[in-house]
Structures are given as C-alpha cells and as structure tokens.
Amino acid sequence: MSMEHFNFLLAEFEPPPPESGNEVGNITLKAEDEIQRFSVDESLSDTERAAKFLSGHEMQQRVAIEYLPDLIERHGRDAFVAIQQPLKSALSSVDTDGKVEIVNALATICRERFLTGADQAELILPMVVKNLRAKDPPAESHDAWLTCLNTMAPNLQPGVLAKDLAELAAAKSDVSQPVHARVTSCRILGAIAPGLGREALRSRYYRRAIEMCQDTDYQVRIAMCQELPVLASVIGREETQGTVLGEVFELLNDEEVKVRNAAMACLMQLFDLLPAEACKDSIAPKFIEFCTRQESDLKLSPGLARFMGPLITRLEPFMYTSHDLDACVQCFCRMASADEDCIRRDCANNFPAVLKVLGAKRYSSVLHNTFVLLAADRDNRTRVKIAAQFHEVCKMLGRDRCLQFLKLPLMRFIKDDCVEVKQTLCAKLDITLGCFAGSPEQQEECRTNGSAFFSDISQQLREMEHGIGRNWRLQLMLVTVMAGFPSFFTPDQIRDVFMPIVLNGLQNGVPKVRSAAADTAVAFFRSYRRTSQKVEAYSLFLRDFARHRSFWHRITFIEIAHSVIRRFSAAFFKLYFFDPVIDLLHDRVPNVRSELCRILPVVKSLIRLPEDVDKLERVNNAVANLIGDDDRVVAETARSLHDAFKRTPVRMGGSATINMNGTSGDSANFDELEQVKEDEEAEMCIPREDFERIKNEELVAERKKKAATSTAWPSMSGNRRTLGAGKSSEPRAVPRRISADDCSPSGTLSSSAAPSASSRTASGGLQPGNAAPKRGTGSSRPGAASSQHGNSRISKMSPTGSSASASGSSMQRRTFSQVGVGSAMPLPMPGPTF
C-alpha cells in the first residue's frame, strides 16, 4: 500500500474536530431540534398520538394510516371526529401510494362496520364524493375511491344514495363529459343500484345505463358490461330477457376484442337470472353460432377460449343434436392450436370441463391429439396449466385409458425442463398415480406383484430427483406426495428407490423438507412387510438419527417420533420409540432439548394407567428437568408448554381419562382407533432378538457417549437439574439394565438393582421381551428410582428397596387422580385407590 493511499484512508476514517459536532466519519448526527420534533409524549392517548402522527413525518403518517381501522374499532365515532381534520390534511399532502393506503383503511372501516351507516354517511361519504368529483385524478387513487364506494353503498340509506350519489352518476354520464367521468358514472350506478330499488332505477337511470352500452368509447362499454349483471338483478327477469340480453349479444359482436371478452363474462353471470327457455332459445343457438364463426372471425377466440368450459357445461343440456356439441368441441380443438399463447393457455385451463361434457369414450378420437399438443406446448405457462389439470383428466378417463393414452405425457412432464411444470405435477402426483393403479383391489395387486408401468415411473422419478439440485420447493413437494406411494408401489421399490430419496431429504434438506421427509419415512416404515426391512429401518432411525453426532439429525429424530405417534398405535410408540425420545433429555445441545419440550405433551397423551405409571413418572420428571434447565431458551420453552402439558389428560383402563383437576372423561373413540391400529400392526413386531440387539447397541453407544461427554464436556455432565434441585458437579452414573433376576418374588427390587423402563409391559401385544415382574406392595417404590438411562432423578435405594429421598408412607396415600399431571413428583407403584 502506497503512502498516499494510507494517508487517504486515514483522513477518511479520522473523527471530525470537536467543534463540528454534527458528523462522525460519514455518519451524520441528528440535531437536537430534529430529535425534539420527532419525539412523542408517552402520556398521549391513542387518538391524540394518531392525530399527531398524521400531521408529522411521512413515516409517522404511514404508521397512523396502518393502525387507523384498529383505532376506530376501539374508540368509534369520537376517535374519527378527532382525527378527521388531520386525515384530510394528510390526503392532500401524501403521494398517490399514501392516498391509496388511506382509502383502503376507510374501506376497511366501512366493510367491518366500525362506524354505523349514519356515521359513514356523515363522516366518510363527503370525502368520497369530493374525490370522485375531481377532474383529472390519478387512476390508482380514483379506483380506490370507487372500491370504497362499493364497500360503503350497502350500509347507506336509499335517500342518501339518491341525493348524493345518483345525481353525481347522472351528471357524469352526459356525452359531453370526458371518458373517465362516464366510466365513473357506470361504476357508481352499479354500486348504488341495489340500494335504489327497482322502481327508482327503472324510472330515472335504467334507460341511460342501456344507452351507455353503445357509447363511442370502448372503455365505457367495458365498464357497462361489468355493471349490467347488477342492474339486471335489480330490474327483474322479464326486463333482463327483453333488453339486457339483446345488448349483451350486440356487445359480443363488438369490434373491440376487450369488449367481447367483457360481454362474454357478463353473459356467464346472467345465466342464473334467466329462465331455462331463454337459455335454450337464445343463448345456446348464439353460442353455437359463435363456435361456427370462430374459424373465420378470430376476434371471437379470446372470449370463447376463456369461457369455453363453463359455457359448454351450462349449455350442453339445451343443445338440440350431437352435431351442435361436435361443432363446439371442434372449435375448442382449433383454438388449442392457435398462435396466441394466451388462447392456448385458456384452452388448457378448460380442458377437463370439455372432456367431462364430451365423455371418456370419445377422448381417443376427438381430444387426445389436442391434449398431447397442449402437454408439449412451447409456452411454459400452458404446460403448467395442463399439468395442474392432469389428475382431473386421469380421474375421468380411468385406469385402462390412462395406461393406454397418458403414460407418455406423464413421462414427458416428469422430464420437463421447466421446474414450475414439475412442481405443479408433483403437487397431485399421488392422486395421478392412484388413477393409473385403479381400484383398491387393483392397487393391492400392483403393491403385491408389481407393475411394469410403476417400475418405469420409479426410475423416472429417481432421475428427476437427481436433477433437483438445490430446489428445495420441488424436493418438498416430491417428498410429501411420496407418503402415498406405498399404496401402489411394491415394498422393494419403496426400499430401493424411494427410501434413499427420503433419507437424502432427512439428512440434507432444509427444515421443511426434513419434516415432510420424516412423515414419509414413517409411512414407508409402516408399509414394510419383511422382517429384515423393518429391522433395517428401525435400526436406521436409531443409529443415523437418534444417536447421530449431528444435532440436526437428533432433532430430525423428534420429527420422526411425531410421525410415529400420528401413524402408529400408542403401544407401538411406547415399545419402540419412547425410550429413545426420553433419552434426548440429556442431550448436550440446547436446540435438541428445546425441541423435545414440544413433543412431551403428545407423548403424555399416549400413556395409559396403571400399566404405564413408570412412563408417566419419567415424562413428568423430564418436564421438571427441562423447566430447570441451565439453558434459558430451553427453560422458557418448557415453561411456555407446561400449561398444555398439565391440561393433557391421562387415559385409564377401560375408556376413562383423568384431567389435571382429577375429573374423569371418555376416551372410547381413541381406544377404538388404537385397537384398529394395533390389529394392523400385529405382524409388524420386530423379533425379540433383533430388538434386544438394537437396544444393546444403543446402551453401548450411550455409555461411550457419556464417557466422552464426561471427558470432553465436564461442565455438561450431570448438570441437568430437576425442579427445585441444585447443580451437581459430579458426573452421573449410568444405571445398568435390570433383568428378571434382580426382582424378588414379591415384585420389589433388590438393593443392587435400579428399575428399567424396558422391563415394564406396554399395552397391546407388541412385547418383544419377557413379561414384566409384578409390582410390589407396601413401602417399596421402584418407580421413584432413576430411569433406564438417567432420564429422571437418581434416588438412593435402601437395602429394603424403599426410597431414602421421600417418605414412602406419605406417597402411598396419594391417588392417581390427586397427583398433579404436570408435577415432577414420582407416582406410587401400588395400585390406585378411587
């Protein structure tokens, strides 16, 4: 660096001399008078503060405008009167965007009726009329005022409408007025017509409205087309059929394409106002005529393409012969190959409606070529439209026609270069593939014996996933719809093709992808039928997620546990996933413990007494430990969820539940669903030897982890506190696993044993191990001892098996209904008293 450059940098960052006082480097300091000008007295009321803000700086004005509806909702008319003058001043000083924000706030006040109709007429209507009388207003603010009028008009009395607004509409409708004034007249008439009533509208304003349908400027004709349905609903069915319908037919032949499109939209809204005879004698013949003329009059194409689906659906019952329907469908096919992208896009959007009217039997001879052309269209948005309708087309065609005609278009969509096309297809891919699979019996055959089509599709989807790259949205959609794949893919295809895709999302995806992939992985796990596949998946969940070195993977395991709770029975979760979830209580990363707080209320809802009393104690102790956690965020999260945890009822034997206040409830429906799940899971049990092997691997890994933690993380070892407990500087010992030999014949624990959650018997017939020992009576309290991996407090056991940390006799007098649901107090092991 040269000396000149160094001196330049030194001068650039050198502080100014003390006498300047206004700049430090390149930062300009605020002057005292400016600070005083923008300071607001905190003792001001909401109304006074809003009035001050409306008269202040631009940013203060924007804040006042944003909270204007809330202010009027709380304080009503008095607040609006207080800020009315500052509001009018702000309307004249702010820019166009600020005016639009003010008008939108006023429209919200009128729509939500924070002011009565009389107050709106007195306070807001004069501002609306004044701004609508402006000669050359900005288009954005003028449209906002008209929208505000549409919102306000239903709340005003007919006399107010006739006096203030109807006269304004009549004055602006004169041919000598500029175009924007005549357009404003049309909009005002449409807003006030329902309030004026049939007689007043017919006697004074209806004739002028019909005359404006033939105005010399196309903008006025378009505006009148938009308001004709409102006028027709007020004027009556006879007048509509005699006059309004004729004007619409004239506008359908207008020289301006935009006017024709507006007239076509108007015709669609008039269907419900016309009798069936008018549709049969007038509209259907006119529609067939337009379809026939479309080939020679291309100006008809935009309107017909946009409304072809609804029109052909409504008018098909009124067509005399099948040749009339064929003429309409041929017109649709011609427009689908038009040069304009917008016309083809509208045809793609209306394809399912045309197919529904024509019927699946005639698809191959009439519409198949058109569908293939639209699916391969050069315009990306056209392909997106047809991809969005693909599942609807599949539903109407059925399995056989889908396999015959739609396999190649589906393959083309999967390989499409446009990411948006793939995203749109993946959004409904499970429904689409279900249509290719057929009925439930045919799906079961595909799932059992396989299918050549689904084998090809699986390879195409694998290739598509390889090309996703960093597009997490497409990955999220693909992983989400894969949850339905076990219905028609074989378990081997699920394991070999789709499970690696899901694992990639679990391990490398963004949080949203991880959550969706967790649910899909559990759905795959439930679909497995071979023992080796089930053992492999269960071992993978524990090895690669619950015990992984990355804390993100351990958080993902909590997502997996959530999905297991949703998709499996409570007995299955308690047997295979309860212990790994509770073990995360002692994770050294606060993020994992914070995420664990969110699942504990759900885990508690699965507990069933009296067989799960030890699990309830462990969950209660887990909550107590998290509330007293060393990390502030973890403790705050646990405290915020503590009320929900306490309100979560505990199920009892039979169909009863116990709430936090000790009252009973009914869980019969829950038990019925649980029984259905357990019956389905009867063949899903992991063999006992495999389960024990995985558990032993877990125990070895846990010992290594605690040993490494006590060496490399001395401050983390034994530092998880229970509620009201102090910190401990000694590392916590890992209790050994209890066997049946450690229990006395009476069911009490020997002095050398600590109780193990794995030796209990969970509800249901899913036990891979031996039966649990019977619970003792008297003063023995094995439930007060520590859990299997140190998840609850460790109590020193006396040689007789009683706890030295609490009085056994006092604990025995507490019933299950008296024990607090969110309390960390250990529950007694003897049976409850009621």
C-alpha angles and dihedrals in degrees: 000000000000122000091243091055091048092051090049092053091045091053091045094057099032111117116245122257115276094249095064095061095173105081136045109188105310094336117104114213123221117253120237094245091052091050091050092048093056096040117105126204109245091214092067117111122242092259094048091047092050091050090050092048092050089056095043139069123333093255091050090050091053091051092050092048092049093054096038095104091049091050093051091045091056101038105022126195097353092060093049092050090051095052098034096098095045088046092055090048091051091051090059096045107041125082126255094275090052091051090052091051091051092049091048089052090052090049089053091052090052095044094049090041095231083155125043121250091257091051091049090052091049102040110024106025095066090057091049094050093046093054093043089056091058113120103219108012123169110268095234097053092040092055089048091055091049090050089050089052091052089053094047101042097079089057095054129089119250091245091057091048093050095045103043108020109026091055090049091051092049092050094050094047094070115117090235091064120094121262096260090052092054090047088051089052090056092049093048092050091052091050098049101034096091090051096046095059132223099286097047092045094047096046100046115015111019097081092050090050091054090049091055089059085073096043117147093239119071093216090063091048091051091049091050091049088056093052099041095087090057092049091046092053089055100039096053141247098280094052090045093053092045103042115005095050091052091052090050091052089051091051090050087065094047118137091234116079092211090056090051091052091050091048091051090052089048091052091054091055092048094061094088092049096053129075121245090253091061091050092050099041102034117015101039095051090046091050092050089048092054091049090052092047095046094089091059099031107050092178087078092061101082095053095041093047092050096050102025094109099051093039096051090045093052097041101040093090089055097051112111101211139013089250089069090056091046090054091054093047092048089052089052092051091050092051091049088065096045122131095239114089093211092057093051090046091055090048090053089051092051097042097102092052092052091047091050091054095043096045134233093266092067095043096097095050100040115019109023096085090047091051092050091050092050092046090054096039118145092230113085094210091054091054089047090055094050091044089054089054096043097098091049091054090049092052092054096045099048132216101299096048091044091056091045102044112013104047095089095045089051092051089049092052092050090053094042116136093220112088092204090059090053092048092051092048094047092052090073100019094120090056091046094051090045088060089052089050094052129201123005090263091052090047090054089052091051090048093049105037102020130232133242091226094054090045089057092044092051091056092047091051091049090054091047091052091052089056096048094091112172096342098122094176093061090043090052093051093047094048092046096054091045088075087079095048096093088072093072109009121081119250089247091055090047092051099040102036112021104028092065089052091051093046089052088055091047094050104033107018130105117262094270091051091048092054093050092043091052091057092046092048090054090048088054090047090054092050095056116108104176117085092225091055093050093048092047093051094045092048090048092053091053099038102040099034117015093045101025120129092233112084089211089064091050090051088050088055088060088055088051090051090051090054092047089055091052097045104032135052123268091248091056093050094046092050101046109018109025097083096045090050095049090046088066087071088087096046110137093222112083092211090064093049091047091053090047089061090066096057099046096082089053091048090051091054089062095057117108123195140255096014094049098047091120091052091050089052091051093049092048091049090047091056091047091051092049093049089054094042119143091232113082096213093050092049093048091049091050092048092049090054096040095091091051089048093053092047092054107105124229118227120233131201112290113016102315132114131199118221127204092268093052096255121136129240140179125264099169094123092049091050091050091053090046091052091052091051093047091052090052090048094051091105096038099077115127110235114260096242092051091046092051091047092053091046091051090050087052093051093049091048090048092052092049090047093051092046091051090045094052089051103040099027107037093162092056098050115103091349099121106110132208121223108291094002124125128233120277122212094195121091114251117246120233110236116228123245114271121232129195089261091067092065124084119228089260091058098252121129122253119242092256096054135079119203118261126209091215091063092062122093115245121211117271132033097287099106113136093181136056124293117281120255117255119263117253128233135221119040099337111118111179088162089068092062125090123285125250099278102021096276094141134035117297111233122193109244122218118225089260092056097251121130120253093201099067139019110268095202093055092048093052091060092062116093125210091252091054097051110096112249093223095037123118091215111123115247121235118256098219117091118281124261118224 
